[in-house]
């Protein structure tokens, strides 16, 4: 009798184990299906906003890596006239793009994406690359001067201009013979020379224009802090990143980190893209 019951018990246990195993297989299959579905989900479009003394070509290495990994990418042309004006131009581009967007700003471009992303529900993440994250009432110049370390003022070449309506202003360039040391010390000399010749100036007034809004207060943010930066001191970058509760990566790089470390920059952008899905 005991042997019969014991046999039944063994058969019961074996049957129960099979059922549990079946559920485990189903659970694993469901998890795999969910992971596969996530992998198949459309990737967000990455919109890259360059900063002062640069143009879209500074993103070339980053773009190549993102495209290889299947991300749609647009390098916006930043007018460099002022955060409000430039944010309006960037919003027009974002509005033209279908689906979710990750906005990336380098340097002064951080001020622009901070304003452009406000009220844009399709912007799922912000990535700041050696960039400004101003709070309302702050300007790029204020944030730079708050901490020691920037040697930018002594390298600038101011160029007065007159608008069609007769109003005047000043464009700022970096002197070509100081460009590499100031802006791109870890970039090969020939590449830095090309960047110096093709740099786009920023209106001086853009650096003193105060922010009115800050998207990083509500949009998940990532930040790359460049510890050998002579434009925006590393201490200023850390202060802004910590205040924004950004996911922060530090790298021993110059201000031109997208050129000298394109793989690292692209990797952080992809982290932001995955984290926002």
C-alpha beads as a LAMMPS data file, in Angstrom:
LAMMPS data file: protein, C-alpha beads

277 atoms
276 bonds

1 atom types
1 bond types

-500.0 500.0 xlo xhi
-500.0 500.0 ylo yhi
-500.0 500.0 zlo zhi

Masses

1 110.0

Atoms # bond

1 1 1 0.000 0.000 0.000
2 1 1 2.761 2.356 0.949
3 1 1 4.633 1.578 -2.262
4 1 1 1.536 2.305 -4.342
5 1 1 0.886 5.580 -2.591
6 1 1 4.562 6.384 -2.825
7 1 1 4.456 5.733 -6.578
8 1 1 1.399 7.957 -6.924
9 1 1 3.220 10.620 -4.923
10 1 1 6.215 10.403 -7.230
11 1 1 3.937 10.673 -10.269
12 1 1 2.162 13.681 -8.693
13 1 1 5.455 15.424 -7.960
14 1 1 6.719 14.691 -11.470
15 1 1 3.494 16.071 -12.949
16 1 1 3.667 19.195 -10.801
17 1 1 7.276 19.757 -11.823
18 1 1 6.282 19.493 -15.478
19 1 1 3.544 22.087 -14.981
20 1 1 5.928 24.454 -13.187
21 1 1 8.488 23.885 -15.934
22 1 1 5.882 24.666 -18.561
23 1 1 5.003 27.919 -16.812
24 1 1 8.701 28.758 -16.571
25 1 1 9.108 28.181 -20.297
26 1 1 6.032 30.277 -21.037
27 1 1 7.292 33.015 -18.688
28 1 1 10.700 32.997 -20.354
29 1 1 9.068 33.055 -23.762
30 1 1 6.912 36.009 -22.738
31 1 1 9.954 37.876 -21.402
32 1 1 11.866 37.122 -24.592
33 1 1 8.907 38.294 -26.652
34 1 1 8.742 41.540 -24.665
35 1 1 12.484 42.092 -25.099
36 1 1 12.193 41.343 -28.793
37 1 1 9.274 43.762 -29.089
38 1 1 11.327 46.457 -27.369
39 1 1 14.192 45.822 -29.787
40 1 1 11.782 46.112 -32.712
41 1 1 10.220 49.341 -31.447
42 1 1 11.049 52.295 -33.702
43 1 1 14.150 54.091 -32.532
44 1 1 13.732 57.788 -31.747
45 1 1 15.191 60.341 -34.107
46 1 1 18.311 61.955 -32.676
47 1 1 18.468 65.697 -33.337
48 1 1 21.924 67.215 -32.805
49 1 1 22.274 70.938 -32.046
50 1 1 25.794 72.328 -32.360
51 1 1 27.048 75.241 -30.305
52 1 1 29.100 78.369 -30.841
53 1 1 32.295 78.369 -32.933
54 1 1 31.215 75.138 -34.659
55 1 1 28.887 73.729 -37.281
56 1 1 27.131 70.435 -38.001
57 1 1 30.321 68.748 -39.218
58 1 1 31.509 68.477 -35.628
59 1 1 28.965 65.692 -35.191
60 1 1 30.242 63.585 -38.144
61 1 1 31.793 60.795 -36.067
62 1 1 28.779 60.663 -33.745
63 1 1 26.382 60.530 -36.687
64 1 1 28.298 57.646 -38.283
65 1 1 28.073 55.570 -35.076
66 1 1 24.381 56.321 -34.499
67 1 1 23.494 55.472 -38.087
68 1 1 25.373 52.168 -37.881
69 1 1 23.267 51.350 -34.830
70 1 1 20.032 52.096 -36.663
71 1 1 19.161 55.551 -35.325
72 1 1 17.682 58.219 -37.605
73 1 1 19.790 61.370 -37.163
74 1 1 19.456 65.044 -38.090
75 1 1 22.188 67.604 -37.424
76 1 1 20.366 70.922 -37.106
77 1 1 21.813 74.217 -38.297
78 1 1 21.921 76.499 -35.263
79 1 1 21.538 80.209 -36.182
80 1 1 23.520 81.227 -33.048
81 1 1 21.539 84.452 -32.618
82 1 1 20.002 83.904 -29.168
83 1 1 18.363 81.074 -27.156
84 1 1 14.760 82.151 -27.832
85 1 1 15.269 82.703 -31.567
86 1 1 17.345 79.569 -32.007
87 1 1 14.881 77.455 -29.993
88 1 1 12.074 78.571 -32.296
89 1 1 14.084 77.406 -35.301
90 1 1 14.840 74.071 -33.624
91 1 1 11.200 73.514 -32.662
92 1 1 10.211 73.944 -36.305
93 1 1 12.530 71.084 -37.195
94 1 1 11.300 68.895 -34.334
95 1 1 7.689 69.516 -35.358
96 1 1 8.558 68.253 -38.837
97 1 1 9.892 64.932 -37.531
98 1 1 7.545 61.993 -37.031
99 1 1 7.757 59.958 -33.851
100 1 1 9.800 60.367 -30.664
101 1 1 12.884 62.575 -30.532
102 1 1 16.053 62.763 -28.447
103 1 1 17.508 66.282 -28.411
104 1 1 21.268 66.660 -28.047
105 1 1 22.987 69.994 -27.435
106 1 1 26.676 70.839 -27.417
107 1 1 27.939 73.893 -25.530
108 1 1 25.585 76.837 -26.179
109 1 1 23.337 74.324 -27.946
110 1 1 22.381 73.122 -24.468
111 1 1 20.698 76.464 -23.814
112 1 1 18.765 76.024 -27.049
113 1 1 17.489 72.482 -26.436
114 1 1 16.527 73.451 -22.875
115 1 1 14.062 75.941 -24.322
116 1 1 13.065 74.097 -27.484
117 1 1 11.911 70.957 -25.626
118 1 1 9.412 72.745 -23.382
119 1 1 5.874 71.751 -24.346
120 1 1 7.145 69.180 -26.876
121 1 1 5.789 65.795 -25.686
122 1 1 7.642 63.895 -28.424
123 1 1 11.001 64.940 -26.944
124 1 1 11.689 61.948 -24.708
125 1 1 15.203 62.773 -23.507
126 1 1 17.772 65.544 -23.466
127 1 1 21.521 64.975 -23.819
128 1 1 23.941 67.735 -22.878
129 1 1 27.465 67.495 -24.287
130 1 1 29.916 69.878 -22.565
131 1 1 26.896 72.131 -22.466
132 1 1 24.917 74.796 -20.670
133 1 1 21.809 73.864 -18.677
134 1 1 20.590 77.303 -17.621
135 1 1 17.773 77.776 -15.151
136 1 1 15.238 80.529 -15.786
137 1 1 16.943 83.874 -15.272
138 1 1 20.442 82.575 -16.043
139 1 1 22.623 83.220 -19.088
140 1 1 25.516 81.250 -20.543
141 1 1 27.959 83.977 -19.573
142 1 1 26.715 84.040 -15.976
143 1 1 27.170 80.292 -15.629
144 1 1 30.663 80.400 -17.129
145 1 1 31.770 83.221 -14.842
146 1 1 30.348 81.540 -11.751
147 1 1 33.360 79.200 -11.657
148 1 1 37.036 79.827 -12.497
149 1 1 38.794 78.131 -15.386
150 1 1 37.502 79.513 -18.689
151 1 1 40.177 81.082 -20.890
152 1 1 37.778 81.798 -23.747
153 1 1 37.531 85.625 -23.420
154 1 1 41.199 86.163 -24.265
155 1 1 40.927 84.152 -27.494
156 1 1 37.884 85.877 -29.001
157 1 1 37.861 87.940 -32.181
158 1 1 34.848 90.338 -32.124
159 1 1 33.393 91.383 -35.503
160 1 1 30.782 94.206 -35.549
161 1 1 27.835 93.791 -37.919
162 1 1 24.846 95.827 -39.085
163 1 1 21.455 94.272 -39.717
164 1 1 19.198 95.182 -42.621
165 1 1 17.038 97.304 -40.293
166 1 1 20.051 99.347 -39.221
167 1 1 20.483 97.737 -35.800
168 1 1 23.973 96.622 -34.885
169 1 1 25.630 93.863 -32.955
170 1 1 28.835 91.903 -32.557
171 1 1 29.706 88.412 -33.777
172 1 1 32.288 86.437 -31.833
173 1 1 34.843 84.105 -33.405
174 1 1 37.777 82.303 -31.807
175 1 1 41.068 83.499 -33.255
176 1 1 42.241 80.799 -35.635
177 1 1 45.762 80.620 -34.220
178 1 1 44.401 79.893 -30.730
179 1 1 41.436 77.723 -31.768
180 1 1 43.005 74.315 -31.228
181 1 1 44.464 75.056 -27.801
182 1 1 41.249 76.699 -26.642
183 1 1 38.555 74.568 -28.218
184 1 1 39.989 71.292 -29.489
185 1 1 43.273 70.438 -27.774
186 1 1 42.722 66.660 -28.126
187 1 1 41.766 66.831 -31.814
188 1 1 44.413 66.205 -34.527
189 1 1 45.989 69.462 -35.687
190 1 1 44.780 69.192 -39.286
191 1 1 41.196 68.527 -38.198
192 1 1 41.313 71.394 -35.684
193 1 1 42.614 73.740 -38.389
194 1 1 39.656 72.879 -40.615
195 1 1 37.263 73.486 -37.719
196 1 1 38.903 76.840 -36.990
197 1 1 38.471 77.965 -40.593
198 1 1 34.854 76.797 -40.839
199 1 1 33.660 77.929 -37.390
200 1 1 30.397 79.828 -37.240
201 1 1 30.234 82.900 -35.018
202 1 1 27.786 83.480 -32.206
203 1 1 26.125 86.808 -31.561
204 1 1 27.608 88.276 -28.393
205 1 1 24.092 89.050 -27.180
206 1 1 23.237 85.332 -27.261
207 1 1 25.641 84.668 -24.407
208 1 1 23.989 87.262 -22.152
209 1 1 20.365 86.453 -23.026
210 1 1 18.649 84.935 -19.991
211 1 1 16.715 81.698 -20.114
212 1 1 12.981 81.878 -19.453
213 1 1 12.253 78.130 -19.215
214 1 1 14.208 74.919 -18.576
215 1 1 13.063 71.618 -20.071
216 1 1 15.551 69.650 -17.967
217 1 1 13.291 70.317 -14.993
218 1 1 10.761 67.845 -16.416
219 1 1 12.475 65.865 -19.197
220 1 1 14.935 63.035 -18.352
221 1 1 18.469 64.272 -18.990
222 1 1 21.936 62.889 -19.641
223 1 1 25.138 64.925 -19.414
224 1 1 28.723 64.540 -20.601
225 1 1 31.131 66.594 -18.476
226 1 1 34.484 67.393 -20.074
227 1 1 37.148 67.758 -17.404
228 1 1 39.787 69.425 -19.626
229 1 1 37.394 72.016 -21.028
230 1 1 38.706 75.584 -21.347
231 1 1 35.410 77.048 -22.562
232 1 1 32.965 75.888 -19.864
233 1 1 34.795 74.964 -16.640
234 1 1 34.259 71.405 -15.465
235 1 1 33.021 72.754 -12.121
236 1 1 30.276 74.687 -13.915
237 1 1 29.303 71.617 -15.908
238 1 1 29.118 69.469 -12.778
239 1 1 27.026 72.071 -10.986
240 1 1 24.486 72.181 -13.808
241 1 1 24.386 68.393 -14.249
242 1 1 23.850 67.772 -10.544
243 1 1 21.138 70.407 -10.356
244 1 1 19.324 68.749 -13.253
245 1 1 19.696 65.268 -11.684
246 1 1 21.196 64.202 -15.008
247 1 1 22.767 60.817 -15.698
248 1 1 26.352 62.057 -15.851
249 1 1 29.454 60.759 -17.618
250 1 1 32.825 62.450 -17.100
251 1 1 35.635 62.262 -19.636
252 1 1 39.101 63.826 -19.788
253 1 1 38.441 65.726 -22.993
254 1 1 38.451 69.191 -24.507
255 1 1 35.352 71.181 -25.360
256 1 1 35.357 69.443 -28.746
257 1 1 34.530 66.057 -27.217
258 1 1 32.153 65.032 -30.022
259 1 1 35.134 65.131 -32.400
260 1 1 37.751 63.589 -30.105
261 1 1 35.471 60.961 -28.493
262 1 1 32.606 60.294 -30.953
263 1 1 32.045 56.729 -29.731
264 1 1 31.595 57.826 -26.134
265 1 1 29.206 60.623 -27.107
266 1 1 27.168 58.323 -29.332
267 1 1 27.059 55.742 -26.539
268 1 1 25.582 58.207 -24.055
269 1 1 23.022 59.317 -26.636
270 1 1 22.000 55.694 -27.153
271 1 1 21.684 55.228 -23.381
272 1 1 19.305 58.174 -23.332
273 1 1 17.358 56.784 -26.273
274 1 1 16.960 53.376 -24.624
275 1 1 16.180 54.877 -21.229
276 1 1 13.362 56.964 -22.665
277 1 1 11.577 54.101 -24.479

Bonds

1 1 1 2
2 1 2 3
3 1 3 4
4 1 4 5
5 1 5 6
6 1 6 7
7 1 7 8
8 1 8 9
9 1 9 10
10 1 10 11
11 1 11 12
12 1 12 13
13 1 13 14
14 1 14 15
15 1 15 16
16 1 16 17
17 1 17 18
18 1 18 19
19 1 19 20
20 1 20 21
21 1 21 22
22 1 22 23
23 1 23 24
24 1 24 25
25 1 25 26
26 1 26 27
27 1 27 28
28 1 28 29
29 1 29 30
30 1 30 31
31 1 31 32
32 1 32 33
33 1 33 34
34 1 34 35
35 1 35 36
36 1 36 37
37 1 37 38
38 1 38 39
39 1 39 40
40 1 40 41
41 1 41 42
42 1 42 43
43 1 43 44
44 1 44 45
45 1 45 46
46 1 46 47
47 1 47 48
48 1 48 49
49 1 49 50
50 1 50 51
51 1 51 52
52 1 52 53
53 1 53 54
54 1 54 55
55 1 55 56
56 1 56 57
57 1 57 58
58 1 58 59
59 1 59 60
60 1 60 61
61 1 61 62
62 1 62 63
63 1 63 64
64 1 64 65
65 1 65 66
66 1 66 67
67 1 67 68
68 1 68 69
69 1 69 70
70 1 70 71
71 1 71 72
72 1 72 73
73 1 73 74
74 1 74 75
75 1 75 76
76 1 76 77
77 1 77 78
78 1 78 79
79 1 79 80
80 1 80 81
81 1 81 82
82 1 82 83
83 1 83 84
84 1 84 85
85 1 85 86
86 1 86 87
87 1 87 88
88 1 88 89
89 1 89 90
90 1 90 91
91 1 91 92
92 1 92 93
93 1 93 94
94 1 94 95
95 1 95 96
96 1 96 97
97 1 97 98
98 1 98 99
99 1 99 100
100 1 100 101
101 1 101 102
102 1 102 103
103 1 103 104
104 1 104 105
105 1 105 106
106 1 106 107
107 1 107 108
108 1 108 109
109 1 109 110
110 1 110 111
111 1 111 112
112 1 112 113
113 1 113 114
114 1 114 115
115 1 115 116
116 1 116 117
117 1 117 118
118 1 118 119
119 1 119 120
120 1 120 121
121 1 121 122
122 1 122 123
123 1 123 124
124 1 124 125
125 1 125 126
126 1 126 127
127 1 127 128
128 1 128 129
129 1 129 130
130 1 130 131
131 1 131 132
132 1 132 133
133 1 133 134
134 1 134 135
135 1 135 136
136 1 136 137
137 1 137 138
138 1 138 139
139 1 139 140
140 1 140 141
141 1 141 142
142 1 142 143
143 1 143 144
144 1 144 145
145 1 145 146
146 1 146 147
147 1 147 148
148 1 148 149
149 1 149 150
150 1 150 151
151 1 151 152
152 1 152 153
153 1 153 154
154 1 154 155
155 1 155 156
156 1 156 157
157 1 157 158
158 1 158 159
159 1 159 160
160 1 160 161
161 1 161 162
162 1 162 163
163 1 163 164
164 1 164 165
165 1 165 166
166 1 166 167
167 1 167 168
168 1 168 169
169 1 169 170
170 1 170 171
171 1 171 172
172 1 172 173
173 1 173 174
174 1 174 175
175 1 175 176
176 1 176 177
177 1 177 178
178 1 178 179
179 1 179 180
180 1 180 181
181 1 181 182
182 1 182 183
183 1 183 184
184 1 184 185
185 1 185 186
186 1 186 187
187 1 187 188
188 1 188 189
189 1 189 190
190 1 190 191
191 1 191 192
192 1 192 193
193 1 193 194
194 1 194 195
195 1 195 196
196 1 196 197
197 1 197 198
198 1 198 199
199 1 199 200
200 1 200 201
201 1 201 202
202 1 202 203
203 1 203 204
204 1 204 205
205 1 205 206
206 1 206 207
207 1 207 208
208 1 208 209
209 1 209 210
210 1 210 211
211 1 211 212
212 1 212 213
213 1 213 214
214 1 214 215
215 1 215 216
216 1 216 217
217 1 217 218
218 1 218 219
219 1 219 220
220 1 220 221
221 1 221 222
222 1 222 223
223 1 223 224
224 1 224 225
225 1 225 226
226 1 226 227
227 1 227 228
228 1 228 229
229 1 229 230
230 1 230 231
231 1 231 232
232 1 232 233
233 1 233 234
234 1 234 235
235 1 235 236
236 1 236 237
237 1 237 238
238 1 238 239
239 1 239 240
240 1 240 241
241 1 241 242
242 1 242 243
243 1 243 244
244 1 244 245
245 1 245 246
246 1 246 247
247 1 247 248
248 1 248 249
249 1 249 250
250 1 250 251
251 1 251 252
252 1 252 253
253 1 253 254
254 1 254 255
255 1 255 256
256 1 256 257
257 1 257 258
258 1 258 259
259 1 259 260
260 1 260 261
261 1 261 262
262 1 262 263
263 1 263 264
264 1 264 265
265 1 265 266
266 1 266 267
267 1 267 268
268 1 268 269
269 1 269 270
270 1 270 271
271 1 271 272
272 1 272 273
273 1 273 274
274 1 274 275
275 1 275 276
276 1 276 277
